[in-house]
């Protein structure tokens, strides 16, 4: 049986295809302004990699902020459940999931079966999200993909006093004008973001192991800062961006199998 999961995020969209519960292919594209188009293009990309047609799919589950705009979805599920399920599939001992996406951040507690126990979410502003980092990269005139490595090279993180995107951008511009090292500024930004996530996590009973998902998990500077604050290892999947779509595909597999746990 072949199923798929689609995660339509604010900055990127992902699709995962499973056959008999095992991953066949995945696709990642920028979401852009048209979420329906992103869903179609993303799914088509995954299908082409797997040498399949849409008619070969038994079920499709959509998740993410744009999940309601996926016309071919069999059903929709929140990204909280999907990130928990995907992280649990990759690391069955996971008890806490930190998901940092384009427009929000989440800390999710899960039980020994991968079910959501509790969660906290920052969805009121861009602080601690991929969008925040994107704006800061623009202010610093550095490539977003370079920020993690530059953060690691920073010797002393400069304290960033505001996590408001507008004020933080102005602060960064002022620090650059004052001749501060860009690497130290970036390290300070990553430490500020990580402290915000750490504070969010403090509202839950954080248990180890901890798995990080979402596009921001590709940023070594953020992961390193979180490890220092949490004083423990933070597991990062080989491709953290597809964990939500994987969880959605696993849900599709379960539904198509008559609701049985897989």
CORQUIPE-V359020 format. One record per residue. NEAR is the number of other C-alpha atoms within 8 Angstrom. Layout:
near=NEAR
near=NEAR
This chain:
near=6
near=12
near=15
near=17
near=19
near=18
near=17
near=17
near=12
near=11
near=10
near=12
near=16
near=16
near=17
near=18
near=16
near=15
near=10
near=6
near=8
near=6
near=9
near=9
near=11
near=13
near=11
near=10
near=9
near=8
near=13
near=9
near=4
near=7
near=12
near=9
near=7
near=14
near=12
near=9
near=8
near=14
near=13
near=9
near=10
near=14
near=13
near=9
near=9
near=9
near=6
near=8
near=8
near=7
near=5
near=7
near=11
near=9
near=13
near=16
near=16
near=18
near=18
near=11
near=9
near=12
near=13
near=8
near=7
near=12
near=6
near=5
near=10
near=8
near=7
near=10
near=11
near=8
near=11
near=10
near=11
near=17
near=16
near=15
near=13
near=15
near=15
near=11
near=8
near=7
near=8
near=9
near=7
near=14
near=14
near=14
near=17
near=12
near=12
near=16
near=12
near=13
near=12
near=14
near=14
near=13
near=14
near=14
near=15
near=15
near=9
near=8
near=5
near=12
near=10
near=12
near=8
near=8
near=11
near=11
near=9
near=8
near=8
near=5
near=8
near=13
near=9
near=14
near=14
near=13
near=10
near=11
near=10
near=9
near=10
near=11
near=12
near=9
near=9
near=10
near=6
near=8
near=8
near=8
near=6
near=8
near=13
near=11
near=10
near=12
near=14
near=11
near=7
near=12
near=7
near=7
near=12
near=9
near=8
near=10
near=5
near=8
near=11
near=9
near=11
near=6
near=9
near=13
near=11
near=8
near=10
near=12
near=10
near=8
near=10
near=11
near=7
near=6
near=6
near=9
near=7
near=8
near=11
near=14
near=15
near=13
near=16
near=13
near=12
near=12
near=12
near=11
near=12
near=13
near=10
near=9
near=11
near=11
near=8
near=11
near=11
near=8
near=7
near=10
near=7
near=9
near=8
near=7
near=11
near=13
near=14
near=14
near=17
near=14
near=12
near=12
near=15
near=7
near=12
near=11
near=14
near=14
near=10
near=9
near=11
near=13
near=11
near=8
near=9
near=7
near=6
near=6
near=7
near=11
near=8
near=9
near=9
near=4
near=6
near=13
near=10
near=14
near=14
near=15
near=18
near=15
near=17
near=19
near=17
near=14
near=11
near=14
near=15
near=12
near=10
near=10
near=7
near=6
near=7
near=7
near=4
near=5
